[in-house]
Amino acid sequence: MRSRCRSTFFLLCVVGGLKVEAFISQNFAKQKIRSNLFKINQQDNEDQVSCEHESTRRSVISSMIFATTSLVASQPSFAGEVGARITKAVTTSDLGISVRRSVVKGAQIIDSLDGKWEKFSDDNGLGAARFNQEGRPKPRVVPELRPLNVGMAKDILKLSDDSFIEITKISQADLDLQLEKVESTVRKSYERSGIDLSREMTSKEFDYYCYIHFKAYCDLIVGRKFSFNRKSFENALGDKLLGVVFPSFEKKLAELNSKQQGLKPNSKDCLMNGIDLALSVTDDIMKSLVENGFVAQAERNDVDPDRLKDWIDDLADIQLSIPLDGDITLSSQVLLQEQGFRVYPDFSRFVINSAIEKCLAATNQRVSSDEYYMDTNYSSDPDLFEVKQVLLNIVIDST
């Protein structure tokens, strides 16, 4: 529903820009070349307004927008001095800027009113029928977290420190000093929120320590103005985490390397060997993360066979979507990014990305990854948005 409103906003901005261009261009045409540079296709505009609109609240809003803003389609401007003047007038003139700002402001007002109405209708049950429709997705059921593997958690924190020292060449003593400084600043706030540092580490305490360590890294990067490559740090940490999260990975990788000997990087056998192990290892890592209490639930999309064939023929990429429910580092990830930092403890992405890269090292493939933070429950009230899931997006494409 919100996407329709965003589409309306985008269309309104385009309409506003075209209207300004038509208005100014017609004035230039009268003064300079006395020729008609623009053609108003009113019939097409009427068809566009009338078709594909349902008799709904959103349709009424869309109709109001089209009724108050006529769509003027411009032909390609004539080359040369006249065309250059028209372009400059449309993009830089006071009139052009004023009208564009008015159009954007109007769209913002309509969007705000529409959002308030949607919230009002949901709060008062006016949209009850919408909640009962068959196509509506059911609430996502997430299992309870398993007990945290404390030994693995401590190893992950130690490997994080080692990777940061490796990249920045800072001393362990300087890092320890910064860790103490950060902890003394935030400890009382966390204890008031229910953290008990006197007991054995649980998921909450691990998230707290993750924030301490990564906040210390970020403060040192900013304070000492390190030449810091975030991707290098993530790759170094991901490589180290493989031995902890999935200890048998090196054995599987050695078996793959023996298969790949003598094969050309872009050959079908080489690519299939690499991607088969990459997908299998990804599943094993997700299983390990769940079993050791780092995420509550993890799954991966299936790769379409036709998409895989196109990838082998270098006609398409492969995209993996991996939703992680109940990631225990979620709070520290979000908090660090809200504070403006780009170094945060997304260990799941680091280790999965590293594993796939190693599996495809002999195939001339590039692996890139990113994460998105999702609220898996529907609500029309943006104030009720609560991050519950980390959605990993991994893209595999030829270099």
C-alpha positions in Angstrom: 0.0 0.0 0.0 2.8 2.4 0.9 4.5 1.6 -2.4 1.5 2.9 -4.3 1.8 6.2 -2.5 5.5 6.4 -3.3 4.7 5.7 -7.0 2.2 8.6 -6.9 4.9 10.8 -5.4 7.4 9.9 -8.1 4.8 10.4 -10.9 3.8 13.8 -9.5 7.5 14.9 -9.5 7.8 13.9 -13.1 4.6 15.6 -14.1 5.7 18.8 -12.4 9.0 18.8 -14.2 7.4 18.2 -17.6 4.9 21.0 -16.9 7.7 23.5 -16.1 9.6 22.4 -19.2 6.6 22.9 -21.4 5.7 26.3 -19.9 9.2 27.8 -20.3 9.8 26.2 -23.6 6.6 27.7 -25.1 7.7 31.2 -24.0 11.2 30.7 -25.5 9.5 29.5 -28.7 7.4 32.6 -29.0 10.4 34.9 -28.4 13.1 33.1 -30.5 12.0 30.8 -33.2 8.2 31.2 -33.3 7.9 27.4 -33.7 6.0 24.8 -31.7 8.6 22.8 -29.7 6.0 20.8 -27.7 3.0 18.8 -28.6 0.2 18.3 -26.1 -1.3 14.9 -26.5 -4.5 15.4 -24.6 -6.1 12.2 -25.8 -3.2 10.0 -24.5 -3.4 11.9 -21.2 -7.1 11.2 -20.8 -6.5 7.5 -21.5 -3.7 7.3 -19.0 -5.8 9.0 -16.3 -8.9 6.9 -16.9 -7.3 3.4 -17.3 -6.1 1.0 -14.6 -7.7 3.0 -11.8 -10.0 1.3 -9.4 -12.6 3.0 -7.4 -10.6 3.0 -4.2 -9.3 5.7 -1.9 -5.9 5.7 -3.5 -7.5 5.9 -7.0 -9.4 9.0 -5.9 -6.1 10.6 -4.8 -4.4 9.7 -8.0 -7.3 11.1 -10.0 -7.1 14.4 -8.0 -3.4 14.7 -8.8 -4.0 14.1 -12.5 -6.9 16.5 -12.7 -5.0 19.3 -11.1 -1.8 18.8 -13.0 -2.0 18.4 -16.8 0.6 16.1 -18.3 2.5 17.8 -21.1 4.8 15.5 -23.1 7.8 17.1 -24.7 9.4 16.2 -28.0 13.2 16.1 -28.0 14.4 19.7 -28.0 16.2 21.0 -31.0 20.0 20.9 -30.8 22.0 24.0 -30.6 21.7 27.3 -28.7 17.9 27.3 -28.4 17.9 23.8 -26.9 20.7 24.7 -24.5 18.8 27.8 -23.3 15.6 25.8 -22.8 17.4 23.2 -20.7 19.1 25.9 -18.6 15.8 27.7 -18.1 14.0 24.6 -17.0 16.6 23.4 -14.6 18.0 26.7 -13.1 15.3 29.4 -13.5 13.5 30.8 -10.4 10.2 29.8 -12.0 11.3 26.3 -12.7 12.7 25.8 -9.2 9.6 27.3 -7.6 7.2 25.1 -9.4 9.1 22.0 -8.8 9.3 22.7 -5.1 5.6 23.4 -5.0 4.9 20.1 -6.7 7.1 18.1 -4.3 5.6 19.9 -1.3 2.1 19.1 -2.5 3.1 15.4 -2.9 4.5 15.3 0.6 1.3 16.8 2.0 -0.9 14.3 0.1 1.4 11.4 1.3 1.2 12.6 4.9 -2.6 12.9 4.8 -2.9 9.5 3.1 -0.7 7.9 5.8 -2.7 9.5 8.6 -6.0 8.3 7.0 -4.6 4.7 6.7 -3.5 4.7 10.3 -6.9 6.1 11.4 -8.8 3.4 9.4 -6.7 0.6 10.8 -7.0 1.9 14.4 -10.8 2.0 14.1 -11.3 -1.2 12.2 -12.3 0.6 9.0 -10.0 -1.6 7.0 -11.0 -4.8 8.6 -11.8 -6.4 5.3 -8.3 -5.9 4.2 -6.9 -7.9 7.1 -9.1 -10.9 6.3 -8.3 -11.2 2.6 -6.8 -14.6 1.6 -3.7 -13.2 0.0 -2.5 -11.5 3.1 0.7 -13.1 4.5 0.4 -14.8 7.9 2.6 -13.5 10.8 6.0 -15.1 10.7 6.6 -17.7 13.4 10.0 -17.6 14.9 11.3 -20.3 17.2 13.1 -19.5 20.5 16.8 -19.0 20.5 18.9 -22.0 21.5 21.4 -21.6 24.3 24.4 -19.5 23.3 27.7 -21.3 22.7 29.8 -19.2 25.1 33.1 -20.5 24.0 32.4 -19.7 20.4 31.1 -16.3 21.3 34.3 -15.5 23.1 36.3 -16.7 20.1 34.3 -14.4 17.8 35.1 -11.4 20.0 38.8 -12.3 20.1 39.0 -12.8 16.3 37.3 -9.4 15.8 40.0 -7.8 17.9 42.7 -9.7 16.0 41.3 -8.6 12.6 41.1 -5.0 13.6 44.7 -5.0 14.9 45.8 -6.7 11.7 44.2 -4.1 9.5 45.1 -1.0 11.5 48.5 -2.1 13.0 47.4 -0.7 16.4 48.8 -2.3 19.5 46.7 -4.6 21.7 47.4 -2.3 24.7 45.9 0.7 22.9 42.8 -1.3 21.9 42.3 -2.6 25.4 42.5 1.0 26.7 39.8 2.1 24.3 37.6 -0.9 25.2 37.8 0.1 28.9 36.9 3.7 28.0 33.8 2.7 26.0 32.6 0.2 28.6 32.9 2.7 31.5 30.7 5.0 29.5 27.9 2.7 28.6 27.9 0.0 31.2 25.4 1.6 33.6 22.9 2.3 30.8 23.0 -1.4 29.7 22.7 -2.6 33.3 19.6 -0.5 33.8 18.1 -2.2 30.7 18.5 -5.7 32.2 22.1 -6.8 31.3 23.6 -8.9 34.1 27.4 -9.0 33.6 27.9 -11.1 36.7 26.3 -14.2 35.2 27.4 -16.5 32.4 27.2 -14.8 29.0 23.9 -15.0 27.3 22.7 -13.5 24.0 22.0 -10.2 25.6 25.5 -9.9 27.2 27.1 -11.0 23.9 25.3 -8.2 22.0 26.5 -5.8 24.7 30.1 -6.9 24.3 29.8 -6.7 20.5 28.7 -3.1 20.9 31.7 -2.3 23.2 34.2 -3.8 20.8 32.9 -2.3 17.6 32.2 1.1 19.2 35.9 1.0 20.3 37.0 0.2 16.7 34.9 3.1 15.3 36.2 5.6 17.9 39.8 4.7 17.2 39.2 4.9 13.4 37.7 8.4 13.8 40.0 9.6 16.5 43.3 8.5 15.0 42.1 9.0 11.4 43.2 5.5 10.3 43.3 4.7 6.6 40.7 1.9 7.2 39.3 -0.3 4.5 36.0 -1.7 5.8 35.8 -4.5 3.2 39.3 -5.7 4.0 38.3 -5.9 7.7 35.1 -7.8 6.9 37.0 -10.2 4.7 39.8 -10.8 7.2 37.2 -11.4 10.0 35.1 -13.6 7.8 38.1 -15.8 6.9 38.9 -16.2 10.6 35.3 -17.0 11.6 35.1 -19.9 9.1 37.4 -22.0 11.3 35.1 -21.3 14.3 31.6 -21.5 12.9 32.3 -24.3 10.4 35.5 -26.2 11.3 35.3 -28.7 8.5 35.3 -26.1 5.8 39.0 -26.4 5.1 38.7 -30.1 4.4 35.8 -29.5 2.0 37.7 -26.7 0.3 40.7 -28.9 -0.2 38.5 -31.6 -1.9 37.1 -28.9 -4.2 40.5 -27.6 -5.2 41.5 -31.1 -6.2 38.5 -31.3 -8.5 39.2 -27.9 -10.0 42.8 -28.8 -11.1 43.1 -28.6 -14.9 39.7 -27.0 -15.4 39.3 -23.7 -17.1 37.8 -20.9 -14.8 34.8 -20.4 -17.0 34.1 -24.0 -17.8 30.8 -25.5 -16.9 32.4 -28.2 -14.6 34.5 -25.6 -12.8 31.5 -23.3 -12.2 29.2 -26.1 -11.1 31.7 -27.6 -8.7 32.2 -24.1 -7.1 28.6 -23.1 -6.8 27.5 -26.6 -5.5 30.0 -26.4 -2.6 29.2 -22.7 -2.0 25.5 -23.4 -1.6 26.1 -26.5 0.5 28.5 -24.6 2.8 26.1 -21.7 3.1 23.5 -24.1 4.4 26.0 -25.7 6.8 26.9 -22.3 8.2 23.3 -21.3 8.7 22.7 -24.5 10.5 25.7 -23.9 12.8 24.6 -20.3 13.6 21.2 -21.7 14.7 22.5 -24.6 16.7 25.0 -22.4 18.6 22.4 -19.8 19.5 23.5 -16.8 17.3 20.3 -16.7 15.2 16.9 -18.2 15.9 16.1 -19.2 12.3 17.9 -19.0 9.0 16.9 -20.1 5.5 17.9 -19.6 1.9 16.1 -19.2 -1.4 16.4 -21.9 -4.0 18.4 -21.1 -7.1 16.2 -21.4 -10.2 17.7 -24.0 -12.7 17.2 -21.7 -15.6 18.9 -18.8 -13.7 21.8 -21.2 -12.9 22.2 -22.1 -16.6 22.2 -18.4 -17.6 24.9 -17.8 -14.9 27.1 -20.6 -16.3 26.7 -19.0 -19.8 27.6 -15.6 -18.3 24.2 -14.2 -19.1 23.0 -13.5 -15.6 24.0 -13.3 -11.9 22.9 -15.4 -9.0 21.2 -13.7 -6.1 20.9 -15.4 -2.7 18.4 -14.1 -0.1 19.0 -15.3 3.4 16.6 -14.0 6.1 18.0 -14.3 9.6 15.4 -14.2 12.4 16.4 -13.4 15.9 20.0 -12.4 15.2 21.5 -11.7 18.7 23.7 -8.9 17.4 20.8 -7.0 15.9 20.6 -4.3 18.5 24.3 -3.5 18.3 24.2 -3.5 14.5 21.3 -1.0 14.4 22.6 1.2 17.2 26.1 1.6 15.7 24.6 2.5 12.3 22.2 5.0 13.9 25.2 6.6 15.4 26.7 7.0 12.0 29.2 4.2 12.0 29.8 1.8 9.1 31.7 -0.9 11.0 29.2 -3.2 12.9 29.1 -6.9 13.9 27.2 -8.6 11.1 29.1 -11.8 11.6 26.7 -14.0 9.6 27.3 -11.9 6.5 31.0 -11.8 7.0 31.4 -15.6 7.3 28.9 -16.5 4.5 30.4 -14.1 2.1 33.9 -15.3 2.8 32.9 -19.0 2.4 31.3 -18.3 -1.0 34.3 -16.3 -2.2 36.7 -19.2 -1.3 34.4 -21.7 -3.0 34.4 -19.7 -6.2 38.0 -18.5 -6.1 38.9 -20.5 -9.2 36.0 -19.3 -11.3 36.6 -15.6 -11.9 33.4 -14.7 -10.0 32.8 -11.6 -7.9 30.8 -12.0 -4.6 29.1 -8.9 -3.1 26.8 -8.8 -0.1 24.6 -6.4 1.9 22.0 -6.5 4.6 18.5 -5.1 5.0 16.7 -4.7 8.3 13.1 -5.9 8.2 10.0 -5.7 10.3 8.1 -9.0 9.5 4.8 -7.7 11.0 2.5 -5.4 9.1 1.6 -2.0 10.6 0.3 1.2 9.0 1.9 3.2 11.8 5.6 3.9 11.0 6.2 4.6 14.7 5.6 1.0 15.4 8.3 -0.2 13.1 10.6 -2.7 14.9 13.5 -4.5 13.3 13.1 -8.2 13.7 15.0 -9.7 10.8 18.3 -9.2 9.0 17.9 -10.0 5.3 21.2 -10.9 3.7 21.4 -10.3 -0.1 24.4 -11.9 -1.8 25.1 -11.4 -5.5 27.5 -13.7 -7.5 28.5 -12.3 -10.9 31.5 -12.6 -13.3 34.3 -10.2 -13.0 
